[in-house]
Amino acid sequence: MATLEAAAASRKRRPKAQYVSAAKRARPGGARQLEAGMCGILITCNMNERKCVAEAYSLLGEYGEQLYGPEQFVEHDDSRGSGSEEEADEEDDAEAAVKKEVDQIRASTEQKLRRFQSVESGANNVVFIRTLGVEPEKLVHHILKDMHATKKKKTRVILRMLPVSSSCKAFLEDMKRYTETFFEPWFKAPKKGTFQIVYKARNNSHLSREEVIKELAGVVGYLNPENKVDLSNPEFTIVVEIIKNICCLSVVKDYVLFRKYNLQEVVKGSPGDGQPGAPKKGPQEGSLEGASPAEEKAEGQDPPGETAEEKASDNHKDADH
């Protein structure tokens, strides 16, 4: 009899780690790694990711407050975790106790949702800051515009800071279907503009750079045939960043003027050099924007009569990391 009771108690008391790990997987809004559907800011750095995160929090906090005011923290109602006499009576039951701890973990996660939250990017030397209640492209452009105007260096390890307006699964059909809607605010008729596509893939080998660029350029052309490729000084740059099976997307302005959104490069020169949106002398039409002279020479001029899709697909060697 005693043996049967011990076996029943053993089945009843499941390992505590089982519930804790399940709570972490099921955190409401508290995912700790880059996922499809997230928006935020992708940041590249030079080796020191911890320092990069600290710099990012400081910089984003400073400019985020300028645009959106002081951060308002969500106050969580602790009444759920106050307990009752009935719950107190069940404290001796291991399963009930662990379940209560799971609820507390979930409550704590909800309480800690912040305007800026670092999550695992899935790649070395890359930091992803998930945003809440923020327009990433507006915030990053505001930062770069100020740094470009003042030439005041504010970071040491952050290299590039790219907004991620949205993200989807990194499979060609998913990306094509998703961008048909995502690109509409910039490229759907009667709206139109000149554009280029820059592409970077990390820890992903199943996608073809040329195919992705060709398909996405085709989507832009489908939304309005008057959208034209310009590799010298486009109005819009479509940024495609692939990490593992996630595709991060954004459409940004002043990509050439702001030195490919590189915080180390944008502060070089004299204060006030150039203005956002103003024409800027860049590489020859059809050359690889930002590529080495050897690459430009190898690529050469655009063939006469080239379509938008073919021309955009030539811009496929993004040398930045």
N, C-alpha and C positions, 0 to 999 in steps of 0.2 A: 504493500500500500504506500509506504513511504517512498519507494522507488518511483511509483506512478506519479505521486505528487511532485517529486523533484523534476521529473521529465516534463510535466505540465508547466511548472514554473520556469524551466529552462526555455520552453517554447515561447512562453509569454514574455520573458525578458529578452527582447532582441538587442543586438549590439547597439550601443549608443551612437557609434560612428555612422551606422546605417542611416539614422534619422538626420544627423547633422549634415552629412554629405548630401542627402536628399533636399534638405532645406537650402543649401547653397546652390544646388542646381535649379531650384524652383524660386529663387529670389525674385519677387515681383519688381520689375524695373531695375533690378540690381545686378544685371549681367556684368561679369568681370572680364569679358573678352569681346573683341570686335565681332559683331553679328550683322546680318542683313537687316536693313531697316534703320540702322543707327545713323545719326548725323553727328558731326563734331569737327575736330581739327586734327589732321594728320601732320605730325612733326618729325622731321629727320634730324639726327644729331650725330655728333662725332664721338662715339663710343660710350660716353657717360650718360646712360639713360636716366638714372636717378636724379642727377643734376639737371637734366633736360626737363624732367617733370616739374621740378621745383621752379625752374625758370619760367616754364609755361604757365604754371599757376599764378606766379607773380605778374607776368606780363598780361595774361588774359584777365586776371582780376582787376588790374589797373584800368585797362581800356574797356572792359566789360562794365565797370561801374560808370565810366564816362557815358556810355551809350544807353545803358539800361538801369542805371541807378544802383544803390546798395542791394546786395543779394538778400532776398527774403527767404529765410529758412522755413521749411514746412514743419509745423509743430505737430507731432504725433500724439494722438490720444492714448494715454497709457491705461485707460480703463479696462481694456481687454486683458491686460496682464496683471490686474490687481488681484484676481483670484476670488474665491469664495470659500465658505466653510466646506462645501461639498468637495471642492478641488483639494482643499487642505487634507481632507480625509483620504484622498487618493495618492498622496505624496509617496506612500510606501510602494506604490505600484510603479515599477520601473518604466513600463511603456507609457503610462500617463505622464510621468515626470519628464521623460525625454520629449514627448509630444509638446508639452508646455514650453520646453526650451526651444523647440523648432519654431513655435509661434513667436517667441521672444526674438529669435534671430530675424525672422521676417519683419517684425515690427521695427527692429533696430535698423534694418536695411532701408525700409521706407523712410525712416527719419533722417537717414544720412544722404538722401538724394540731394546733390549739389548742382549748382549752375555749371561747374566744370568738374569732371570726374575722369581720372585716368583709368583706362582699361587695357588689357593685354592686346597688343596689335597683331601678334603672330609673326613678327619679323624682327631681326636684330637691328638695332640703331634706328628704330621707328617707334614713336610714341603716339598713341591715339587718345585724345581728350574728348570724351563724350560731352555734348552740350545739352542744356535744358533751358528752354525759353530764350534761346539765342539764335540769331541768323548767322551761321558761321561765315558765309561769304562776305557779309556786311562788316562783321567784326574784324576779320583778317585784313580786308581792304583798308579799313580805318587805321589799323596798326601800321601797315606798310606805308600808307599815305603820310602818316605823321613822321615815321622814321625816315622816309625819303625826303621829306621837306626839311627836317631838322638835322639830319645826318648824325643823330645821336644814337650811338650803339648801346643797346640795352640787354643783349644776351651774349654769352660766351660759347655755349655748346650747341644751342639751337642753330640749325642750318636753314632748312626750308619749313615754311608753315603754310600748309594747304588746307583750305576749307573743304569739308565733305558735306555737301548739302543733302545727300542721301546715299544709300548703299543697297545693293541687291546681290543675289547669288552670281558668282563669276562663271556663268555658262552662257555661251554665245546667244542662244535663243532667249534666255531670261533677260540678258542685257538689252537685246534688241527690243523685246516687248516692253521692258521697263522704261527705256529711254524714249519710246514713242510718246509717252505722257510726260516724262521728266523734262524733255527739251522744249515743251510747248511755250513756257513763259518767255523764252528768248527767240525762238525760231519759227513758231507757227504763224502762218499768214494771218493778218497783214504784217506781222512783225518779221523783220529780216535783219541780217547782219553778216559781216565777214567773220570767219572763224578758222581756227586750227585745232587739231587734236593732239594732245601729248599723252603718252602711254608709258606706264612703268609696271612691271610685274615682279613680285617677290614670292618665292616659295610656291610657284605655280608653273607647271610645265605643259598643261593640257590646252592652253589657249595660244592661238597664233596672233602675234602682234598685228600683222598685215590684215588678217581677216577681221579682227575686232575694229580696227580703224576704218576699214572699208565699209563694214556694216553700219557703224555709228554715223559715218559721213553720209551714207545712204539714207538714214533716218532723218538727218537734218535737211537733206535735199528733198525728201518726200514731204516734210512739213511745209516747205516753201522753196520752190526751185530757184528763187532769187537769192537764197543764201549762197554766198561765195567763199571759197577758201582763200585765205591770205596768210602766208607764212612770214611776212615781214612785220606787219603791225595790225593784227586782227582786232576787231572790236571785242570778240569773245574767244577765250581759250577753254576748250573742253578738256578737263583734267580727268584722266582715267588711271586710278591706282588700284592694282590688283594685289591682294595679300591672301595667299592660300585660296580659299573658295569664296572670298568676298570681293566684290567690285565696289570701290569708293568713287563717287562721281561728284563733279562740281563744274559750274560754268563761271569763269572769273573774267574780270576786266583788268587791263593794264599789266598783263603777264610779262610783256617785254620790258615795259618801263620799270617795273618793280623787280627786274632781274630774276624772273622765274620764281618769284615769291621767296627769294633767298634773303634772310634777315642780315647776313653778314655782308652781302654784296650791295644791298639797297642803300646802305649808309655811306658808301664810298662816293667821293666827289664833293662838290661844294653844295652848301644848303640852297635849296630852291631850284636845283637843276631839273629842268623839264617839269611838266604839269600832267597830272593824270588825264588821260583822254586825248592829249596832244599828240600830233604826228611825231614819230621817232624814227630816225634812220636805223634800219635793221638790216639783216641779211638779205641778199637778193631774193626776189620772188621765186619761190620754188626750191630754195636751198633749205638745208636743215637748220632751223632756228636754234642757235646755240651750239651747233656741232663744231668739231674741229675743222681747220682748213682742209685737211686731208679728206675728211668725210664729205665736205662741201664739194670739193673737186671731183670726188668719185661720183657724187650724186648728179652734179651738172644741172643744166637748165631744164625747165619743164618742157615736154614735147608739145608742139602746137596742137590746139584743139582738145586738150586733156579735160576730162570731166572732173566735177567736184570730188566725186568719190575716189577717183584715181589719184588726184592731186593731194587730197588729204592723207591718203594712205602712204604717200611718200614721206610724210613727216613722222617717221617711226623710230627715230634714234634719239630718245631723250637722254642726254648724257648726265643729267643730275641724279644724285642718289639721296 
